Amino acid sequence: MMDRLFAPQSAEAQAHTRLTENWFSWDQDHPSLDETLTAGCATYQAFQRYLNGADLYLVPQTRGELENVLRRYAYDAIHNTIAKSRSQLERGGYSRMCHLVEMSITKVLNENDNAMFLLSLHRPRHDKARSPDLGSSPRFIRIK
């Protein structure tokens, strides 16, 4: 399902692959945290977490709500990466990573019908077997 959102050669997919395959040594190549790599992987992980829907308690109804959920997930991924990294974060690095993530999320949602697809993914399905005379309003029972 991730291939629908990210091509395997996209920066986000490559960043995710690099970080997950080299989790114990990826941060030793640079004296400071690689902001572009971290932001790309965070974006990928945000969409992956949304697709799994494991901790999605309030299903977004609008594109704005969807973007907020994805941003929150991406910020969580950035925090986790910073916490596990042995490299220092440069001054202003967190803000730059958040900006890269936000731009990437917006870009993915603007492509094709990705936003509508993601919004419809976790919406509750209405039971079509329901009889037509039962409306959506609750039926009350009178007790004597």
C-alpha positions as CSV (number, residue, x, y, z in Angstrom):
1,M,0.0,0.0,0.0
2,M,3.0,2.3,0.6
3,D,3.9,2.0,-3.1
4,R,0.7,3.9,-3.9
5,L,2.0,6.9,-1.9
6,F,5.8,6.6,-2.3
7,A,7.7,5.3,-5.3
8,P,10.6,3.0,-4.2
9,Q,13.0,5.6,-5.5
10,S,11.4,8.5,-3.7
11,A,13.5,10.3,-1.1
12,E,11.2,9.3,1.7
13,A,11.3,5.6,0.8
14,Q,15.0,5.6,0.4
15,A,15.5,7.4,3.7
16,H,13.3,4.9,5.5
17,T,15.2,2.0,3.9
18,R,18.5,3.5,4.9
19,L,17.5,4.1,8.5
20,T,15.8,0.8,9.0
21,E,18.6,-1.3,7.4
22,N,21.4,0.6,9.1
23,W,19.7,1.4,12.4
24,F,22.8,1.0,14.6
25,S,25.3,2.9,12.4
26,W,23.4,5.4,10.2
27,D,24.1,8.3,12.5
28,Q,27.9,7.7,12.7
29,D,28.7,9.1,9.2
30,H,28.0,12.7,10.2
31,P,29.0,14.8,13.2
32,S,25.5,16.1,13.3
33,L,22.1,14.5,12.7
34,D,21.2,14.2,9.0
35,E,18.1,16.4,8.9
36,T,17.0,15.4,5.4
37,L,17.3,11.7,6.1
38,T,15.5,12.0,9.4
39,A,12.7,14.1,7.9
40,G,12.2,11.8,4.9
41,C,12.0,8.7,7.1
42,A,9.6,10.5,9.5
43,T,7.3,11.3,6.7
44,Y,7.3,7.7,5.5
45,Q,6.7,6.4,9.0
46,A,3.8,8.9,9.5
47,F,2.0,7.5,6.5
48,Q,2.8,3.9,7.4
49,R,1.4,4.5,10.9
50,Y,-1.7,6.1,9.5
51,L,-2.2,3.2,7.1
52,N,-1.9,0.7,10.0
53,G,-4.5,2.7,12.0
54,A,-3.4,1.0,15.2
55,D,-3.7,4.1,17.4
56,L,-6.1,6.2,15.4
57,Y,-8.8,7.0,17.8
58,L,-10.5,9.9,16.1
59,V,-10.8,9.3,12.4
60,P,-10.1,12.5,10.4
61,Q,-13.0,13.8,8.4
62,T,-11.3,16.6,6.4
63,R,-8.0,17.1,4.7
64,G,-6.9,19.5,7.4
65,E,-7.6,17.0,10.1
66,L,-5.7,14.3,8.1
67,E,-2.7,16.6,7.7
68,N,-2.7,17.3,11.4
69,V,-2.7,13.6,12.2
70,L,0.1,12.9,9.8
71,R,2.2,15.8,11.1
72,R,1.7,14.6,14.7
73,Y,2.9,11.1,13.6
74,A,5.9,12.5,11.8
75,Y,6.8,14.7,14.8
76,D,6.7,11.6,17.0
77,A,9.0,9.8,14.5
78,I,11.4,12.8,14.6
79,H,11.4,12.7,18.4
80,N,12.2,9.0,18.5
81,T,15.0,9.4,16.0
82,I,16.6,12.3,17.9
83,A,16.3,10.3,21.2
84,K,18.1,7.3,19.7
85,S,20.7,9.2,17.7
86,R,24.3,9.5,19.0
87,S,24.8,12.6,16.8
88,Q,24.0,16.1,17.9
89,L,21.3,18.2,16.4
90,E,22.4,21.4,14.8
91,R,20.9,24.7,16.0
92,G,17.5,25.1,14.2
93,G,17.6,21.5,13.0
94,Y,14.4,20.5,14.6
95,S,12.5,23.3,12.9
96,R,14.1,22.5,9.5
97,M,13.1,18.8,9.9
98,C,9.5,19.8,10.8
99,H,9.3,22.1,7.8
100,L,10.7,19.3,5.4
101,V,8.1,16.9,6.8
102,E,5.2,19.3,6.4
103,M,6.2,20.1,2.8
104,S,6.5,16.3,2.0
105,I,3.1,15.5,3.6
106,T,1.5,18.3,1.6
107,K,3.1,17.1,-1.6
108,V,1.9,13.5,-1.1
109,L,-1.6,14.6,-0.3
110,N,-1.7,16.8,-3.4
111,E,-0.8,13.9,-5.7
112,N,-3.6,12.0,-7.5
113,D,-6.5,11.3,-5.1
114,N,-4.2,10.4,-2.1
115,A,-6.0,12.7,0.3
116,M,-9.5,11.2,-0.5
117,F,-8.1,7.7,-0.5
118,L,-6.5,8.1,3.0
119,L,-9.7,9.9,4.4
120,S,-11.9,7.0,3.2
121,L,-9.5,4.3,4.5
122,H,-10.6,4.3,8.1
123,R,-14.1,5.6,7.9
124,P,-16.7,3.2,9.3
125,R,-18.5,1.2,6.6
126,H,-22.3,1.4,6.8
127,D,-24.1,-1.9,7.0
128,K,-25.9,-2.4,3.7
129,A,-27.9,-5.3,5.2
130,R,-29.8,-2.9,7.4
131,S,-33.5,-2.7,6.6
132,P,-34.5,0.6,5.0
133,D,-37.2,1.3,7.6
134,L,-34.6,1.6,10.4
135,G,-33.2,5.1,10.1
136,S,-30.1,6.3,11.7
137,S,-32.0,7.7,14.7
138,P,-32.3,5.4,17.7
139,R,-35.5,3.7,18.4
140,F,-36.9,4.2,21.9
141,I,-38.6,1.5,23.9
142,R,-41.4,2.4,26.2
143,I,-41.4,0.6,29.5
144,K,-44.7,0.3,31.4
